[in-house]
Amino acid sequence: MRGPFDAVFAAYLFRNVADPDAVLEAVRAALVPGGRLAVHEYTLSGRAVDRAVWTGVCRGFVLPVATLLGDGDLYRHLWRSVVEFDTAGHFARRVRRAGFTDVRVLPLPGWQTGITHTVVARRPGAGTEVGR
């Protein structure tokens, strides 16, 4: 990754990479001091009801339709990758451990509340780098 960049936006990336921490390190290094990160991702809240809604929507609608259209394996991966990935809170802690500050978790409104979140953060400015 080149840089430096003022901001980086990633959507539906981190639950699909082998080493999310390494990707966060690379993004942090590519940002200018004070640069912003925004990650939009399926990250469950950690509440049982949100996991149940996600599973119900997938098993009751998404997977049957996807299977009928020949994309069942892809959407089974989607369901599984979401339930196996970090909760929103755990992902926010992962972002902080990577050296980002001002980390906030913003839930998506509507039926996806508790299922999809945007995590925003900032690389510390010059002279304010945090330790790892």
C-alpha positions, 0 to 999 in steps of 0.5 A: 500500500502506498501513501500517505493518505488522508483517509482510508475506507474499507467495506466488508474487508476485515472478516475476509482477510487471514490477518486483520491485525497486519492489515490494520498495521499497513493501513495505519502506516499508510495514513498521514498523522491525524488521518482517518480510518472508516471500516464498514463491516458485518460485526455483530453486537454480541447480543444473542438477539442480533445473532438470532436475527442475522441467522434467521434472515440468512436461513429463512431468506438469503440462503434459500434464494442464493441456493436456488440461484446457484450461489449457496456456497458464497452466502453460506460463507457470508453467514459463517464469516459474520458469526465467526468474526469479531463482535463490534466491541472486539473489533474496536479494541483490535483497532485501538491495539493497532495504535488508532485513537478516537475509535467509535462504533456506529451501528447501522439503523434499521433491521441491521442495527446490531448486525452491521457497524461502521468503526471510525478512528484516527491515526494519532497526530505528529508527536502523539503516537501511542505505544503498542 
